[in-house]
Amino acid sequence: MPTRTDRLRALEVDLFVEALARRHGYDFSHYAKASLRRRVSALALSQGCATIAELLPRVIHDDGLLPTILSTLSVPVTEMFRDPPVFRAIAERLFPVLATYPRLNIWQAGSATGEEAYSLAILLEEAGLLHKAQIYATDINDAAIAKAEEGIFSAEHVARYDAAYRKAGGTKGLSHYFSLGYGFAKVSGALKDHISFAHHNLVSDGVFCEVNMVMCRNVLIYFDKKLQDHVLGLFAASLSRGGFLCLGTRENLGGSAQAHHFFSIDNDLRLFKKSGDLG
């Protein structure tokens, strides 16, 4: 049974979420409760507030706090070629189908600081498909989008990602795609030309564009079932017939009201294909 402290904290989180939605238009009411509570508590602590309630006046009156709020509440943890078997399967099993199309549009939703979008672009380049592909990488966090657009990462991190790149089927060495100097690695312009970073809110915005593939990994786990269904419906509406959906390895369509729009290609790796017209 929840303690009095638990009930008060839950009330504070609800008031925080309502204030954020009404003042700034960002609705986090269907984010997973436990994760949201941890993140809001961490935000309050980082701002020197003893309680979440102390943070509420700043949510309402301090517009300058909004980027920090979104950076804390969104899901910025990412890395290049995370889960290499997934990227290898995409290259070996999905790319041959996508290669038959005259143009490729790919939506990478929840792009954070761009590591996953750049990973996908690298594999498209090595498959000879990047020249006819455009990746639309979207996120709710404008600060993350700005960093992604810069395409500048720690050289140490890029060196560490090389092993995952090779496990994903990479053949050239990851440093081939970066200019290195002063401890940093800058993504090549040839990759950046095929990625468009943009603001998009999965909670409140509509279909981004018609695409052949949607990649949204390790985002749905932070949503409750109602929001998961909404977002999966958005993906189904965005995909062309026969388009592919790639989810995180801890995410699935089981039990979703949108599951009938897809069939599994590889359930372990969470790769799906749109099964036909929406109905």
C-alpha positions as CSV (number, residue, x, y, z in Angstrom):
1,M,0.0,0.0,0.0
2,P,1.4,3.4,-0.9
3,T,2.7,5.5,2.0
4,R,1.7,9.1,2.6
5,T,5.0,10.2,1.1
6,D,4.4,8.1,-2.0
7,R,0.9,9.6,-2.4
8,L,2.2,13.2,-2.0
9,R,5.0,12.6,-4.5
10,A,2.5,11.1,-7.0
11,L,0.4,14.2,-6.6
12,E,3.4,16.5,-7.2
13,V,4.3,14.6,-10.4
14,D,0.7,14.9,-11.6
15,L,0.7,18.7,-10.9
16,F,4.1,19.0,-12.6
17,V,2.8,17.1,-15.7
18,E,-0.3,19.3,-15.8
19,A,1.6,22.5,-15.5
20,L,4.1,21.5,-18.2
21,A,1.2,20.6,-20.6
22,R,-0.9,23.7,-19.9
23,R,2.0,26.1,-20.0
24,H,4.2,24.7,-22.7
25,G,2.1,22.2,-24.6
26,Y,4.2,19.1,-23.8
27,D,2.1,16.2,-22.6
28,F,3.9,13.6,-20.5
29,S,0.7,12.2,-18.9
30,H,1.1,8.8,-20.6
31,Y,4.7,8.3,-19.9
32,A,5.5,5.3,-17.7
33,K,4.9,6.4,-14.2
34,A,7.9,5.0,-12.4
35,S,10.4,6.3,-15.0
36,L,8.7,9.7,-15.0
37,R,8.7,10.0,-11.3
38,R,12.5,9.3,-11.1
39,R,13.2,11.8,-13.8
40,V,11.1,14.6,-12.4
41,S,12.6,13.9,-8.9
42,A,16.1,14.2,-10.4
43,L,15.1,17.4,-12.2
44,A,13.9,18.9,-9.0
45,L,17.1,17.9,-7.2
46,S,19.3,19.3,-9.9
47,Q,17.5,22.7,-9.6
48,G,18.1,22.9,-5.9
49,C,14.4,22.1,-5.0
50,A,13.7,20.0,-1.9
51,T,10.4,18.8,-3.4
52,I,8.8,18.6,-6.8
53,A,6.2,21.1,-5.6
54,E,9.0,23.7,-5.2
55,L,9.8,23.4,-8.9
56,L,6.2,24.1,-10.1
57,P,6.5,28.0,-10.1
58,R,9.6,27.8,-12.3
59,V,7.8,25.4,-14.7
60,I,5.1,28.0,-15.1
61,H,7.1,31.2,-15.0
62,D,10.6,30.4,-16.2
63,D,10.7,29.7,-19.9
64,G,14.4,29.3,-19.8
65,L,14.0,26.1,-17.8
66,L,12.1,24.3,-20.6
67,P,15.2,23.0,-22.5
68,T,16.5,21.5,-19.2
69,I,13.1,19.9,-18.5
70,L,12.9,18.3,-21.9
71,S,16.5,17.1,-21.8
72,T,15.8,15.4,-18.4
73,L,12.4,13.9,-19.3
74,S,13.1,12.7,-22.8
75,V,15.3,9.7,-23.5
76,P,18.7,10.9,-24.7
77,V,20.8,7.7,-23.9
78,T,22.0,6.4,-27.2
79,E,25.1,5.1,-28.9
80,M,26.2,4.1,-32.4
81,F,25.3,0.6,-33.6
82,R,23.6,-0.3,-30.3
83,D,22.6,-4.0,-30.5
84,P,24.8,-4.8,-33.5
85,P,22.7,-7.9,-34.5
86,V,19.8,-5.6,-35.2
87,F,21.8,-3.4,-37.5
88,R,23.3,-6.5,-39.2
89,A,19.8,-7.9,-39.8
90,I,18.6,-4.6,-41.2
91,A,21.4,-4.5,-43.6
92,E,21.2,-8.2,-44.6
93,R,17.4,-8.7,-44.6
94,L,15.7,-5.3,-45.1
95,F,18.1,-3.4,-47.4
96,P,17.8,-6.0,-50.2
97,V,14.0,-5.2,-50.3
98,L,14.5,-1.5,-49.9
99,A,17.1,-1.5,-52.7
100,T,14.2,-2.3,-55.2
101,Y,12.6,1.1,-54.6
102,P,13.6,4.2,-56.7
103,R,13.8,6.4,-53.5
104,L,14.0,5.5,-49.8
105,N,12.5,7.6,-47.0
106,I,13.3,6.5,-43.5
107,W,11.9,7.9,-40.3
108,Q,14.1,7.6,-37.2
109,A,11.9,8.6,-34.4
110,G,13.4,9.5,-31.0
111,S,16.7,10.4,-32.6
112,A,18.3,11.9,-29.4
113,T,21.8,13.2,-30.4
114,G,22.0,11.4,-33.7
115,E,24.1,8.3,-33.1
116,E,21.5,5.9,-34.4
117,A,20.7,8.0,-37.5
118,Y,24.3,8.2,-38.4
119,S,24.8,4.5,-37.9
120,L,21.9,3.8,-40.3
121,A,23.4,6.2,-42.9
122,I,26.8,4.4,-42.7
123,L,25.2,1.0,-43.4
124,L,23.2,2.5,-46.2
125,E,26.4,3.9,-47.7
126,E,28.1,0.6,-47.5
127,A,25.1,-1.1,-49.1
128,G,25.2,1.4,-52.0
129,L,21.9,2.9,-51.1
130,L,22.6,6.2,-49.4
131,H,22.6,8.1,-52.7
132,K,18.8,7.5,-53.0
133,A,17.9,7.6,-49.3
134,Q,16.8,10.4,-47.0
135,I,16.6,9.8,-43.2
136,Y,14.2,12.0,-41.2
137,A,15.5,11.9,-37.7
138,T,13.1,13.5,-35.2
139,D,13.0,14.2,-31.5
140,I,11.1,16.3,-28.9
141,N,14.3,17.7,-27.5
142,D,15.6,20.7,-29.4
143,A,19.0,20.7,-27.6
144,A,19.5,17.1,-28.6
145,I,18.6,17.9,-32.2
146,A,21.1,20.8,-32.3
147,K,23.8,18.4,-31.1
148,A,22.8,15.8,-33.7
149,E,23.0,18.4,-36.5
150,E,26.5,19.3,-35.5
151,G,27.6,15.7,-35.9
152,I,30.5,16.1,-33.5
153,F,31.3,13.4,-31.0
154,S,34.1,12.4,-28.7
155,A,36.9,10.7,-30.6
156,E,37.2,8.3,-27.7
157,H,33.5,7.3,-28.0
158,V,33.8,6.8,-31.8
159,A,36.8,4.5,-31.3
160,R,34.8,2.5,-28.7
161,Y,31.9,2.2,-31.2
162,D,34.2,0.6,-33.8
163,A,33.7,-2.9,-32.4
164,A,29.9,-2.6,-32.5
165,Y,30.2,-1.3,-36.1
166,R,32.2,-4.3,-37.2
167,K,29.7,-6.7,-35.5
168,A,26.9,-4.9,-37.4
169,G,28.7,-5.8,-40.6
170,G,30.7,-2.7,-41.2
171,T,33.6,-3.2,-43.5
172,K,35.7,0.1,-43.7
173,G,36.5,1.0,-40.2
174,L,34.3,3.6,-38.4
175,S,36.9,6.3,-38.5
176,H,36.5,6.4,-42.3
177,Y,33.3,8.4,-41.8
178,F,34.8,11.0,-39.5
179,S,37.3,13.8,-39.5
180,L,39.4,13.5,-36.4
181,G,41.1,16.3,-34.5
182,Y,41.6,17.7,-31.0
183,G,39.9,14.8,-29.3
184,F,36.7,15.1,-31.4
185,A,35.3,13.3,-34.4
186,K,33.1,15.1,-37.0
187,V,30.7,13.2,-39.2
188,S,31.4,13.5,-42.9
189,G,29.3,15.8,-44.9
190,A,28.4,13.0,-47.3
191,L,26.4,11.3,-44.5
192,K,24.9,14.5,-43.2
193,D,23.6,15.5,-46.6
194,H,21.1,12.5,-46.3
195,I,19.8,13.2,-42.8
196,S,17.3,15.8,-41.9
197,F,16.9,16.5,-38.2
198,A,13.6,18.0,-37.1
199,H,11.4,18.6,-34.0
200,H,8.5,16.2,-33.7
201,N,6.4,15.3,-30.7
202,L,5.1,11.7,-30.8
203,V,2.4,12.5,-28.3
204,S,0.8,15.4,-30.1
205,D,2.0,15.7,-33.7
206,G,0.6,13.7,-36.6
207,V,2.2,11.7,-39.4
208,F,5.6,13.0,-40.2
209,C,5.8,11.9,-43.8
210,E,5.3,8.7,-45.9
211,V,8.2,6.4,-45.4
212,N,9.5,3.0,-46.3
213,M,11.0,2.3,-42.9
214,V,10.4,3.5,-39.3
215,M,13.1,3.0,-36.7
216,C,12.1,3.8,-33.1
217,R,14.1,1.9,-30.6
218,N,14.0,2.1,-26.8
219,V,11.4,4.9,-26.8
220,L,8.1,3.0,-26.4
221,I,9.3,1.4,-23.1
222,Y,8.9,4.8,-21.5
223,F,5.3,5.1,-22.6
224,D,2.2,3.6,-21.1
225,K,0.0,1.2,-23.2
226,K,-2.4,4.0,-24.4
227,L,0.5,6.1,-25.7
228,Q,2.2,3.1,-27.2
229,D,-0.9,2.3,-29.2
230,H,-1.2,5.9,-30.4
231,V,2.4,6.0,-31.5
232,L,2.3,2.6,-33.2
233,G,-0.8,3.8,-35.1
234,L,1.2,6.8,-36.2
235,F,3.9,4.6,-37.5
236,A,1.4,2.3,-39.3
237,A,-0.1,5.4,-41.0
238,S,3.3,6.7,-42.0
239,L,4.6,3.5,-43.5
240,S,4.0,2.7,-47.2
241,R,2.5,-0.8,-47.9
242,G,5.2,-3.4,-47.1
243,G,7.2,-0.9,-45.1
244,F,9.4,-2.0,-42.2
245,L,9.2,-1.1,-38.5
246,C,12.2,-1.6,-36.2
247,L,11.6,-1.4,-32.4
248,G,13.9,-1.8,-29.4
249,T,14.8,-5.3,-28.2
250,R,12.7,-4.8,-25.0
251,E,9.7,-3.6,-27.0
252,N,7.0,-5.6,-28.8
253,L,3.6,-5.4,-30.5
254,G,2.1,-8.1,-28.3
255,G,-1.2,-6.9,-26.9
256,S,-1.2,-3.7,-28.9
257,A,-4.4,-2.6,-30.6
258,Q,-2.1,-1.8,-33.6
259,A,-0.6,-5.3,-33.9
260,H,-2.8,-6.3,-36.8
261,H,-1.1,-3.8,-39.0
262,F,2.2,-5.7,-38.9
263,F,3.7,-9.2,-39.0
264,S,7.0,-10.2,-37.5
265,I,10.1,-10.7,-39.6
266,D,12.3,-11.4,-36.5
267,N,10.6,-11.3,-33.2
268,D,13.8,-11.6,-31.2
269,L,15.3,-8.5,-33.0
270,R,11.9,-6.7,-33.1
271,L,11.7,-6.3,-36.9
272,F,8.3,-6.1,-38.4
273,K,6.7,-5.5,-41.8
274,K,3.4,-3.6,-42.5
275,S,0.9,-6.2,-43.5
276,G,-1.4,-4.1,-45.8
277,D,-3.9,-1.3,-45.8
278,L,-5.0,0.3,-42.6
279,G,-8.3,-1.0,-41.4
